[in-house]
């Protein structure tokens, strides 16, 4: 019995995050066009299938801006901030830069910023799309903190957009 419980626990622990889809396809009202969502970063592409010519098939960026960041990106940015702080503040004598200023400009500890929700960490399943009554519009929601965006797909490039809803 203990072995069975241990196996079940390990199974749930191992597949918790990996089992969630990183990329998900959402159908539109147009049978040839779907939206591809990166559920971890919030990036979106319009995908068109074609039957006759290869130029009918395409994948077009709707939004390539990340709405959340990987741990690697956050660590790289934090290391850059720490290097800048060390060069411009911490390495200077107290007569040039006071202790108060050194403390004030020191970047927050990355783990604390993540725990307090100051930075948004990429996680599979973080972003979802919901269709609206307008066939060209979807609402993208960050299911962790509730941020929302209007996502509008269109054949014409000038009519495509992804805008934050405040």
Steps between C-alpha positions, in 0.01 A plus 500: 500500500784739585663426165177580315461832684863586434461424128184714480667789682806488275276488191308812606817685600685418179226587255341799670645778283619302200152368427363850430518604134763763418340581164128486431296551183174696517247481216357816347179539301710471182556130423846574357631717784590407859690677775808343656564607860818450699324435833817572701609831345178639348636524145242451222515402132229480234527168314339456159467168326479474121376232268631591157810717511785511747463879528156442656668341802655747738577582861488870587598667826217676682707571810861404557524694826542273801244571773699286747867408519701183538724451802801523269391842369427625852837377630687659209324834558561485876870419449529798266335726759733370772805561280381854428436563871841364595678721244303820562420488871647224713861526378514873582624617840239623749629855453385496136185285529335478841398171661137609471530550124680169460217325686231693314633410153586138576273268295251293700579133548352316201329229706328767714380687190353178360335407832343847532365486143713794383625297204291267290647156450415294191303188582320262265128575507544855632324658198168403342286635217123541515288577193264798500178568307713697251637226275835678453567558871615287789588594855830373633516465877790439734335244728750568779466877544191586291659730241303505174560589134282549194628276220374585154592284203439605139610421149616861457817563700392854594193360680687255725568603857565391856416771753507493879162554667536707818 
